[in-house]
Amino acid sequence: MKVDIQSLETFNQLAREGAEQATASMTQMTGIEADVEVTKMSLVDRKDLGEELGDRAFVGVQFDYEGELAGETVLVFGRACSASLVEALIGSADDEAMAKSGVKEIGNIMMSGFIDGWADYLETSIDHSPPTYIEGNGPAVLPDTTGSDDSDHVFVFKSRIEWVDESVEFYIYMLPEYDPLTSIMADHADTGDDAIPVDKLEVFNEMTRSGTEKAAENVTMMTGVETTAEVSQISFAPVTDVPKQVSNETYVGTVVEFTGLPSGYLMVLFDEVSAKNVAEAMMPIDVQGDELTDQHKAAIEELGNIMTSGFVDGWANVLQTSVDHTPPRLVHDMGQAIIDPLAAQVGRQQEHAFIVDSTMRTDEIEFEAEIHALPNEQELREALDELLVDRVDETEADPEQIFQG
């Protein structure tokens, strides 16, 4: 089954418009101004769903829906944020029962418009259940999708909404069942040169996870710190939203341009604490003070190069292409400032972008690293199509076998 870029763009835009309508409904009800910061469509391993929520406390509402499109939709607020919303709606959030009722009322109004917008576009009816109040920490607040489909992956439409002048976020997750969604996308697809095989996106996502595992092994080898790959996903979003995929905290890391099939850019980013800790794990002597020194930065540059090589070589092995990369360029800036010029370069050739994201962590020291790749859209399609035609036998192979060497 194949989908084309146009259908991906259409469905992503549909999700954004739904999120904007939901946000407008909330503003009308509460008087609180908010903006949709980013909407993206992601192909995620089911066990990684909701990782971006961390371990924060959330409340919200959940709907089941059925029809031509079936699945679940969830709207979650930070617990403190929900209290402010309920107070704006009913005047007080002190009574627990009233607070839950207020959350359900806000969620019902917001999400009814969201789901109805999909039904209007598809020219069909989509029925949804009454809202169910939910609460929990991090990913636990989301529905358990494991075992609900044959696929290990799930397509997720995610929107992050922020209050104007407030550092408060809430999220909309649309979790359609895999088979109905891919069938609808295929129905809207032009299966010509613009088409992408959906099953090969899954394979590519698994290969990305394996590439991250290889990069994590390289970190362990160089530092002696046991490091594990945590999350891997491939997302599709407007180029203008790409910088918002990275938080605006300060990072230290490396950027390379890779060439071949596909070409693009790859970033290895550490927050400042992680950069200092992992760099010192590589150094033969203790470094005094809390500042990042030239020694730290040199170590990060070396580590970024090794991680990049393992990651990109993994792609080349799977896609059976030659993928080279430039020497790493050290960066030390806010996340969005790092990625913005790269997104601008990609945006010269395309309006939407695939974003490949991976994360690795360790329990031994305070350390987290992010890998973000921006491949050329057309060249990624070509590479995946070649994978479909020429490497059918290997697409079912164990990723660990493919990434050996």
DRENDO-1510 file (C-alpha; in Angstrom, 1 decimal, always signed):
<recs>
REC; n; res; u; v; w
REC; 1; MET; +0.0; +0.0; +0.0 .
REC; 2; LYS; +1.3; +3.4; -0.9 .
REC; 3; VAL; +0.4; +7.0; +0.0 .
REC; 4; ASP; +1.6; +10.1; -1.7 .
REC; 5; ILE; +3.1; +13.3; -0.3 .
REC; 6; GLN; +0.0; +15.3; -1.2 .
REC; 7; SER; -2.2; +13.0; +0.9 .
REC; 8; LEU; +0.2; +13.3; +3.8 .
REC; 9; GLU; +0.2; +17.1; +3.5 .
REC; 10; THR; -3.6; +17.1; +3.3 .
REC; 11; PHE; -4.1; +15.0; +6.4 .
REC; 12; ASN; -1.5; +16.9; +8.3 .
REC; 13; GLN; -3.3; +20.2; +7.4 .
REC; 14; LEU; -6.6; +18.7; +8.3 .
REC; 15; ALA; -5.3; +17.8; +11.8 .
REC; 16; ARG; -3.9; +21.4; +12.2 .
REC; 17; GLU; -7.2; +23.0; +11.2 .
REC; 18; GLY; -9.0; +20.7; +13.6 .
REC; 19; ALA; -6.6; +21.7; +16.4 .
REC; 20; GLU; -7.1; +25.4; +15.5 .
REC; 21; GLN; -10.8; +25.0; +15.6 .
REC; 22; ALA; -10.6; +23.2; +19.0 .
REC; 23; THR; -8.4; +26.1; +20.3 .
REC; 24; ALA; -10.8; +28.7; +19.0 .
REC; 25; SER; -13.6; +26.9; +20.8 .
REC; 26; MET; -11.6; +26.9; +24.1 .
REC; 27; THR; -10.9; +30.6; +23.7 .
REC; 28; GLN; -14.6; +31.4; +23.1 .
REC; 29; MET; -15.6; +29.4; +26.2 .
REC; 30; THR; -12.9; +30.7; +28.6 .
REC; 31; GLY; -11.5; +33.9; +27.2 .
REC; 32; ILE; -8.0; +32.5; +27.3 .
REC; 33; GLU; -6.0; +33.2; +24.2 .
REC; 34; ALA; -3.9; +30.2; +22.8 .
REC; 35; ASP; -2.1; +29.3; +19.6 .
REC; 36; VAL; -1.5; +26.0; +17.9 .
REC; 37; GLU; +2.3; +25.8; +18.0 .
REC; 38; VAL; +3.0; +22.7; +16.0 .
REC; 39; THR; +1.0; +19.8; +14.4 .
REC; 40; LYS; +2.7; +16.8; +13.0 .
REC; 41; MET; +1.9; +13.3; +11.8 .
REC; 42; SER; +4.2; +10.7; +13.3 .
REC; 43; LEU; +4.8; +7.0; +12.7 .
REC; 44; VAL; +5.7; +5.8; +16.2 .
REC; 45; ASP; +6.5; +2.4; +17.8 .
REC; 46; ARG; +3.5; +1.8; +20.0 .
REC; 47; LYS; +5.7; +1.4; +23.1 .
REC; 48; ASP; +7.1; +4.9; +22.5 .
REC; 49; LEU; +3.8; +6.7; +22.4 .
REC; 50; GLY; +3.7; +9.8; +24.6 .
REC; 51; GLU; +7.4; +9.9; +25.5 .
REC; 52; GLU; +7.4; +13.7; +25.1 .
REC; 53; LEU; +5.0; +14.0; +28.1 .
REC; 54; GLY; +7.8; +13.0; +30.4 .
REC; 55; ASP; +6.6; +12.2; +33.9 .
REC; 56; ARG; +4.4; +15.3; +34.4 .
REC; 57; ALA; +0.9; +15.1; +35.8 .
REC; 58; PHE; -2.0; +15.5; +33.2 .
REC; 59; VAL; -5.7; +15.4; +33.1 .
REC; 60; GLY; -8.0; +15.5; +30.1 .
REC; 61; VAL; -10.7; +13.7; +28.1 .
REC; 62; GLN; -10.7; +10.7; +25.8 .
REC; 63; PHE; -13.1; +9.8; +23.0 .
REC; 64; ASP; -13.7; +6.7; +21.0 .
REC; 65; TYR; -14.8; +7.2; +17.4 .
REC; 66; GLU; -16.0; +4.9; +14.7 .
REC; 67; GLY; -17.1; +5.0; +11.1 .
REC; 68; GLU; -14.9; +5.2; +8.0 .
REC; 69; LEU; -12.2; +6.3; +10.4 .
REC; 70; ALA; -12.0; +4.6; +13.8 .
REC; 71; GLY; -9.8; +5.0; +16.9 .
REC; 72; GLU; -9.3; +7.2; +19.9 .
REC; 73; THR; -8.7; +10.9; +20.4 .
REC; 74; VAL; -7.2; +12.4; +23.6 .
REC; 75; LEU; -6.9; +15.9; +24.8 .
REC; 76; VAL; -4.6; +16.4; +27.8 .
REC; 77; PHE; -3.7; +19.4; +29.9 .
REC; 78; GLY; -1.1; +19.9; +32.5 .
REC; 79; ARG; -2.9; +19.6; +35.9 .
REC; 80; ALA; -2.1; +23.2; +36.9 .
REC; 81; CYS; -3.2; +24.4; +33.4 .
REC; 82; SER; -6.6; +22.5; +33.8 .
REC; 83; ALA; -7.3; +24.3; +37.1 .
REC; 84; SER; -6.9; +27.7; +35.3 .
REC; 85; LEU; -9.1; +26.7; +32.5 .
REC; 86; VAL; -11.9; +25.4; +34.8 .
REC; 87; GLU; -11.7; +28.6; +36.9 .
REC; 88; ALA; -12.1; +30.6; +33.7 .
REC; 89; LEU; -15.2; +28.5; +32.7 .
REC; 90; ILE; -17.0; +28.0; +36.0 .
REC; 91; GLY; -15.3; +30.4; +38.5 .
REC; 92; SER; -13.8; +27.8; +40.8 .
REC; 93; ALA; -11.8; +24.6; +40.6 .
REC; 94; ASP; -11.8; +23.8; +44.3 .
REC; 95; ASP; -14.5; +21.2; +44.2 .
REC; 96; GLU; -13.0; +18.0; +42.6 .
REC; 97; ALA; -16.3; +16.8; +41.1 .
REC; 98; MET; -16.9; +20.3; +39.6 .
REC; 99; ALA; -13.3; +20.4; +38.3 .
REC; 100; LYS; -13.7; +17.1; +36.5 .
REC; 101; SER; -17.0; +18.2; +35.1 .
REC; 102; GLY; -15.4; +21.4; +33.8 .
REC; 103; VAL; -12.6; +19.5; +32.1 .
REC; 104; LYS; -15.1; +17.2; +30.4 .
REC; 105; GLU; -17.2; +20.1; +29.2 .
REC; 106; ILE; -14.2; +22.0; +27.8 .
REC; 107; GLY; -12.9; +18.8; +26.2 .
REC; 108; ASN; -16.2; +17.9; +24.7 .
REC; 109; ILE; -16.6; +21.2; +23.0 .
REC; 110; MET; -13.0; +21.3; +21.7 .
REC; 111; MET; -12.9; +17.8; +20.4 .
REC; 112; SER; -16.3; +17.6; +18.9 .
REC; 113; GLY; -15.3; +20.2; +16.3 .
REC; 114; PHE; -12.0; +18.4; +15.8 .
REC; 115; ILE; -13.6; +15.1; +14.9 .
REC; 116; ASP; -16.5; +16.7; +12.9 .
REC; 117; GLY; -13.9; +18.4; +10.7 .
REC; 118; TRP; -12.5; +15.1; +9.7 .
REC; 119; ALA; -15.9; +13.7; +8.9 .
REC; 120; ASP; -16.7; +16.7; +6.7 .
REC; 121; TYR; -13.5; +16.4; +4.7 .
REC; 122; LEU; -14.0; +12.6; +4.2 .
REC; 123; GLU; -17.7; +13.2; +3.4 .
REC; 124; THR; -18.7; +10.5; +5.8 .
REC; 125; SER; -20.1; +10.2; +9.3 .
REC; 126; ILE; -17.8; +9.6; +12.3 .
REC; 127; ASP; -19.6; +8.9; +15.5 .
REC; 128; HIS; -17.9; +9.5; +18.8 .
REC; 129; SER; -18.6; +8.5; +22.4 .
REC; 130; PRO; -19.2; +10.9; +25.3 .
REC; 131; PRO; -16.0; +12.2; +26.8 .
REC; 132; THR; -14.3; +10.1; +29.5 .
REC; 133; TYR; -12.3; +12.0; +32.1 .
REC; 134; ILE; -8.7; +10.7; +32.3 .
REC; 135; GLU; -5.7; +11.5; +34.5 .
REC; 136; GLY; -2.2; +10.2; +34.9 .
REC; 137; ASN; +1.5; +10.9; +34.7 .
REC; 138; GLY; +3.3; +11.1; +31.4 .
REC; 139; PRO; +2.4; +8.4; +28.8 .
REC; 140; ALA; +0.2; +6.6; +31.3 .
REC; 141; VAL; -2.5; +9.2; +30.6 .
REC; 142; LEU; -2.8; +8.0; +27.0 .
REC; 143; PRO; -4.8; +4.9; +25.8 .
REC; 144; ASP; -2.9; +1.6; +25.7 .
REC; 145; THR; -2.7; +0.8; +21.9 .
REC; 146; THR; -0.5; -2.3; +22.2 .
REC; 147; GLY; -2.2; -5.3; +20.7 .
REC; 148; SER; -5.0; -3.2; +19.0 .
REC; 149; ASP; -3.6; -3.8; +15.5 .
REC; 150; ASP; -1.3; -6.2; +13.7 .
REC; 151; SER; +1.3; -3.5; +13.2 .
REC; 152; ASP; +3.9; -2.6; +15.8 .
REC; 153; HIS; +3.6; +1.0; +14.7 .
REC; 154; VAL; +0.8; +3.6; +15.1 .
REC; 155; PHE; +0.2; +6.8; +13.1 .
REC; 156; VAL; -0.3; +9.6; +15.5 .
REC; 157; PHE; -1.5; +13.2; +14.8 .
REC; 158; LYS; -0.1; +15.4; +17.6 .
REC; 159; SER; -0.8; +19.1; +18.2 .
REC; 160; ARG; +0.9; +21.2; +20.8 .
REC; 161; ILE; -1.1; +24.2; +21.9 .
REC; 162; GLU; +0.4; +27.0; +24.0 .
REC; 163; TRP; -1.2; +29.9; +25.9 .
REC; 164; VAL; -0.3; +33.3; +24.7 .
REC; 165; ASP; +2.2; +34.9; +27.1 .
REC; 166; GLU; +2.2; +31.7; +29.2 .
REC; 167; SER; +4.6; +28.8; +29.3 .
REC; 168; VAL; +1.7; +26.3; +29.5 .
REC; 169; GLU; +1.1; +23.5; +26.9 .
REC; 170; PHE; -1.6; +21.0; +26.2 .
REC; 171; TYR; -1.8; +18.3; +23.6 .
REC; 172; ILE; -4.2; +16.7; +21.2 .
REC; 173; TYR; -3.5; +13.1; +20.2 .
REC; 174; MET; -5.5; +11.5; +17.4 .
REC; 175; LEU; -4.9; +7.7; +17.4 .
REC; 176; PRO; -6.6; +6.3; +14.4 .
REC; 177; GLU; -6.7; +2.5; +13.9 .
REC; 178; TYR; -3.9; +1.6; +11.5 .
REC; 179; ASP; -5.7; -0.2; +8.7 .
REC; 180; PRO; -8.6; +2.2; +8.2 .
REC; 181; LEU; -6.3; +5.2; +8.2 .
REC; 182; THR; -3.8; +3.8; +5.7 .
REC; 183; SER; -6.7; +2.6; +3.5 .
REC; 184; ILE; -8.1; +6.2; +3.5 .
REC; 185; MET; -4.7; +7.7; +2.8 .
REC; 186; ALA; -4.2; +5.2; -0.1 .
REC; 187; ASP; -7.6; +6.1; -1.5 .
REC; 188; HIS; -6.5; +9.8; -1.6 .
REC; 189; ALA; -3.0; +8.9; -3.1 .
REC; 190; ASP; -1.8; +9.4; -6.6 .
REC; 191; THR; +0.3; +6.2; -6.9 .
REC; 192; GLY; +2.7; +7.7; -9.3 .
REC; 193; ASP; +6.2; +9.1; -8.6 .
REC; 194; ASP; +5.0; +10.9; -5.5 .
REC; 195; ALA; +4.0; +7.7; -3.7 .
REC; 196; ILE; +5.6; +6.2; -0.6 .
REC; 197; PRO; +5.2; +2.5; +0.5 .
REC; 198; VAL; +3.8; +2.7; +4.0 .
REC; 199; ASP; +5.3; -0.6; +5.1 .
REC; 200; LYS; +8.7; +0.6; +4.1 .
REC; 201; LEU; +8.2; +3.7; +6.3 .
REC; 202; GLU; +7.8; +1.2; +9.2 .
REC; 203; VAL; +11.0; -0.6; +8.1 .
REC; 204; PHE; +12.9; +2.7; +7.9 .
REC; 205; ASN; +11.7; +3.6; +11.3 .
REC; 206; GLU; +13.0; +0.3; +12.7 .
REC; 207; MET; +16.3; +0.9; +10.9 .
REC; 208; THR; +16.5; +4.3; +12.5 .
REC; 209; ARG; +16.0; +2.8; +15.9 .
REC; 210; SER; +18.8; +0.3; +15.2 .
REC; 211; GLY; +21.0; +3.1; +14.0 .
REC; 212; THR; +20.4; +4.9; +17.3 .
REC; 213; GLU; +21.2; +1.7; +19.1 .
REC; 214; LYS; +24.5; +1.6; +17.2 .
REC; 215; ALA; +25.2; +5.2; +18.1 .
REC; 216; ALA; +24.5; +4.4; +21.8 .
REC; 217; GLU; +26.9; +1.5; +21.6 .
REC; 218; ASN; +29.5; +3.9; +20.3 .
REC; 219; VAL; +28.9; +6.2; +23.3 .
REC; 220; THR; +29.3; +3.3; +25.7 .
REC; 221; MET; +32.5; +2.2; +23.9 .
REC; 222; MET; +34.0; +5.7; +24.1 .
REC; 223; THR; +32.9; +6.7; +27.6 .
REC; 224; GLY; +32.4; +3.4; +29.5 .
REC; 225; VAL; +28.9; +4.7; +30.4 .
REC; 226; GLU; +26.1; +2.2; +29.5 .
REC; 227; THR; +23.8; +4.0; +27.1 .
REC; 228; THR; +20.5; +2.9; +25.6 .
REC; 229; ALA; +18.3; +4.0; +22.7 .
REC; 230; GLU; +15.0; +5.1; +24.0 .
REC; 231; VAL; +12.8; +6.6; +21.3 .
REC; 232; SER; +12.7; +6.6; +17.5 .
REC; 233; GLN; +10.0; +8.1; +15.2 .
REC; 234; ILE; +9.6; +9.5; +11.8 .
REC; 235; SER; +7.3; +12.6; +11.5 .
REC; 236; PHE; +5.9; +14.6; +8.7 .
REC; 237; ALA; +5.3; +18.4; +9.2 .
REC; 238; PRO; +5.4; +21.7; +7.4 .
REC; 239; VAL; +8.9; +23.0; +7.0 .
REC; 240; THR; +7.9; +26.1; +9.0 .
REC; 241; ASP; +7.1; +23.9; +12.0 .
REC; 242; VAL; +10.4; +22.0; +11.9 .
REC; 243; PRO; +12.3; +24.3; +14.3 .
REC; 244; LYS; +9.6; +23.8; +16.9 .
REC; 245; GLN; +10.3; +20.1; +17.0 .
REC; 246; VAL; +13.3; +20.9; +19.3 .
REC; 247; SER; +12.9; +22.7; +22.6 .
REC; 248; ASN; +14.4; +26.1; +23.0 .
REC; 249; GLU; +16.8; +25.2; +25.8 .
REC; 250; THR; +20.5; +25.5; +25.1 .
REC; 251; TYR; +22.3; +22.6; +23.4 .
REC; 252; VAL; +25.8; +21.6; +22.6 .
REC; 253; GLY; +26.4; +19.2; +19.7 .
REC; 254; THR; +27.3; +18.7; +16.1 .
REC; 255; VAL; +25.7; +19.3; +12.7 .
REC; 256; VAL; +26.6; +17.5; +9.5 .
REC; 257; GLU; +25.3; +17.6; +6.0 .
REC; 258; PHE; +25.0; +14.1; +4.5 .
REC; 259; THR; +25.1; +13.5; +0.7 .
REC; 260; GLY; +24.0; +10.5; -1.3 .
REC; 261; LEU; +20.6; +8.9; -1.4 .
REC; 262; PRO; +19.1; +10.5; +0.6 .
REC; 263; SER; +20.9; +13.7; +1.3 .
REC; 264; GLY; +20.0; +16.1; +4.1 .
REC; 265; TYR; +21.2; +17.2; +7.6 .
REC; 266; LEU; +21.8; +15.5; +10.9 .
REC; 267; MET; +22.2; +16.9; +14.3 .
REC; 268; VAL; +23.5; +15.3; +17.5 .
REC; 269; LEU; +22.4; +17.5; +20.4 .
REC; 270; PHE; +23.2; +17.4; +24.2 .
REC; 271; ASP; +21.7; +19.7; +26.8 .
REC; 272; GLU; +24.6; +21.5; +28.6 .
REC; 273; VAL; +24.6; +19.3; +31.7 .
REC; 274; SER; +24.6; +16.1; +29.5 .
REC; 275; ALA; +27.4; +17.6; +27.3 .
REC; 276; LYS; +29.6; +18.3; +30.3 .
REC; 277; ASN; +29.0; +14.9; +31.9 .
REC; 278; VAL; +29.5; +12.8; +28.8 .
REC; 279; ALA; +32.6; +14.8; +27.8 .
REC; 280; GLU; +34.2; +14.4; +31.2 .
REC; 281; ALA; +33.5; +10.6; +31.0 .
REC; 282; MET; +35.8; +10.6; +27.9 .
REC; 283; MET; +38.6; +12.7; +29.5 .
REC; 284; PRO; +41.5; +11.1; +31.3 .
REC; 285; ILE; +41.6; +13.8; +34.0 .
REC; 286; ASP; +39.1; +15.5; +36.2 .
REC; 287; VAL; +38.0; +19.0; +35.0 .
REC; 288; GLN; +37.3; +21.6; +37.7 .
REC; 289; GLY; +34.4; +24.1; +37.5 .
REC; 290; ASP; +30.9; +24.1; +36.0 .
REC; 291; GLU; +31.7; +25.8; +32.7 .
REC; 292; LEU; +32.1; +24.1; +29.3 .
REC; 293; THR; +35.7; +24.3; +28.3 .
REC; 294; ASP; +37.4; +23.9; +25.0 .
REC; 295; GLN; +38.3; +20.3; +26.2 .
REC; 296; HIS; +34.6; +19.6; +26.7 .
REC; 297; LYS; +33.7; +20.9; +23.2 .
REC; 298; ALA; +36.5; +18.9; +21.5 .
REC; 299; ALA; +35.2; +15.8; +23.2 .
REC; 300; ILE; +31.6; +16.5; +22.1 .
REC; 301; GLU; +32.8; +17.1; +18.5 .
REC; 302; GLU; +34.7; +13.8; +18.5 .
REC; 303; LEU; +31.7; +11.9; +20.0 .
REC; 304; GLY; +29.3; +13.6; +17.6 .
REC; 305; ASN; +31.4; +12.4; +14.7 .
REC; 306; ILE; +31.4; +8.8; +15.9 .
REC; 307; MET; +27.7; +8.8; +16.6 .
REC; 308; THR; +26.9; +10.4; +13.2 .
REC; 309; SER; +29.0; +7.8; +11.4 .
REC; 310; GLY; +27.3; +4.9; +13.0 .
REC; 311; PHE; +23.8; +6.4; +12.4 .
REC; 312; VAL; +24.4; +7.3; +8.7 .
REC; 313; ASP; +26.3; +4.1; +7.9 .
REC; 314; GLY; +23.3; +2.2; +9.2 .
REC; 315; TRP; +21.0; +4.0; +6.7 .
REC; 316; ALA; +23.4; +3.3; +3.9 .
REC; 317; ASN; +23.6; -0.4; +4.7 .
REC; 318; VAL; +19.8; -0.8; +4.7 .
REC; 319; LEU; +19.2; +1.3; +1.6 .
REC; 320; GLN; +22.2; -0.1; -0.2 .
REC; 321; THR; +23.4; +3.4; -1.2 .
REC; 322; SER; +26.4; +5.4; -0.5 .
REC; 323; VAL; +25.8; +8.1; +2.1 .
REC; 324; ASP; +28.7; +10.4; +3.0 .
REC; 325; HIS; +28.8; +13.3; +5.5 .
REC; 326; THR; +30.8; +16.4; +6.0 .
REC; 327; PRO; +33.1; +16.8; +9.1 .
REC; 328; PRO; +31.0; +17.7; +12.1 .
REC; 329; ARG; +30.4; +21.4; +12.9 .
REC; 330; LEU; +30.2; +22.2; +16.6 .
REC; 331; VAL; +27.1; +24.1; +17.7 .
REC; 332; HIS; +26.3; +25.7; +21.0 .
REC; 333; ASP; +23.0; +27.6; +21.0 .
REC; 334; MET; +19.3; +27.4; +21.7 .
REC; 335; GLY; +17.7; +24.4; +19.9 .
REC; 336; GLN; +15.5; +26.3; +17.6 .
REC; 337; ALA; +18.4; +28.6; +16.6 .
REC; 338; ILE; +20.4; +25.5; +15.6 .
REC; 339; ILE; +17.7; +23.9; +13.5 .
REC; 340; ASP; +16.2; +27.0; +11.9 .
REC; 341; PRO; +18.8; +27.6; +9.2 .
REC; 342; LEU; +18.8; +23.9; +8.3 .
REC; 343; ALA; +15.1; +23.9; +7.9 .
REC; 344; ALA; +15.4; +27.0; +5.7 .
REC; 345; GLN; +17.8; +25.2; +3.5 .
REC; 346; VAL; +15.4; +22.2; +3.2 .
REC; 347; GLY; +12.5; +24.6; +2.6 .
REC; 348; ARG; +14.1; +25.8; -0.6 .
REC; 349; GLN; +13.1; +22.5; -2.3 .
REC; 350; GLN; +10.0; +21.4; -0.4 .
REC; 351; GLU; +7.1; +22.7; +1.7 .
REC; 352; HIS; +6.9; +19.7; +4.1 .
REC; 353; ALA; +9.6; +17.7; +5.6 .
REC; 354; PHE; +10.2; +14.3; +7.1 .
REC; 355; ILE; +11.9; +14.6; +10.5 .
REC; 356; VAL; +13.7; +11.6; +12.0 .
REC; 357; ASP; +14.0; +11.8; +15.8 .
REC; 358; SER; +15.8; +9.5; +18.2 .
REC; 359; THR; +16.8; +9.8; +21.9 .
REC; 360; MET; +19.3; +8.0; +24.0 .
REC; 361; ARG; +19.8; +8.0; +27.8 .
REC; 362; THR; +21.8; +6.4; +30.6 .
REC; 363; ASP; +21.0; +5.8; +34.3 .
REC; 364; GLU; +24.7; +6.1; +35.3 .
REC; 365; ILE; +25.1; +9.8; +35.0 .
REC; 366; GLU; +22.7; +12.7; +34.1 .
REC; 367; PHE; +22.8; +12.4; +30.3 .
REC; 368; GLU; +20.5; +12.5; +27.4 .
REC; 369; ALA; +21.3; +12.9; +23.7 .
REC; 370; GLU; +18.9; +13.7; +20.8 .
REC; 371; ILE; +19.5; +12.8; +17.1 .
REC; 372; HIS; +17.5; +14.7; +14.5 .
REC; 373; ALA; +17.7; +14.1; +10.8 .
REC; 374; LEU; +16.2; +16.1; +8.0 .
REC; 375; PRO; +16.4; +14.0; +4.8 .
REC; 376; ASN; +15.5; +15.4; +1.4 .
REC; 377; GLU; +11.9; +14.4; +0.8 .
REC; 378; GLN; +12.2; +13.4; -2.9 .
REC; 379; GLU; +15.4; +11.4; -2.3 .
REC; 380; LEU; +13.9; +9.6; +0.7 .
REC; 381; ARG; +11.0; +8.5; -1.5 .
REC; 382; GLU; +13.4; +7.2; -4.1 .
REC; 383; ALA; +15.5; +5.4; -1.5 .
REC; 384; LEU; +12.4; +3.8; +0.0 .
REC; 385; ASP; +11.1; +2.8; -3.4 .
REC; 386; GLU; +14.4; +1.1; -4.2 .
REC; 387; LEU; +14.2; -0.7; -0.9 .
REC; 388; LEU; +10.8; -2.0; -1.9 .
REC; 389; VAL; +12.0; -3.2; -5.4 .
REC; 390; ASP; +15.5; -4.4; -4.7 .
REC; 391; ARG; +15.7; -5.4; -1.1 .
REC; 392; VAL; +12.4; -7.2; -0.4 .
REC; 393; ASP; +14.1; -10.1; +1.3 .
REC; 394; GLU; +16.1; -7.8; +3.7 .
REC; 395; THR; +13.1; -5.7; +4.7 .
REC; 396; GLU; +12.0; -8.5; +6.9 .
REC; 397; ALA; +15.5; -9.1; +8.3 .
REC; 398; ASP; +16.5; -8.6; +11.9 .
REC; 399; PRO; +17.7; -4.9; +12.1 .
REC; 400; GLU; +20.6; -6.0; +14.3 .
REC; 401; GLN; +21.9; -8.2; +11.5 .
REC; 402; ILE; +21.7; -5.5; +9.0 .
REC; 403; PHE; +23.6; -3.0; +11.2 .
REC; 404; GLN; +26.5; -5.3; +12.1 .
REC; 405; GLY; +29.9; -4.4; +10.9 .
</recs>
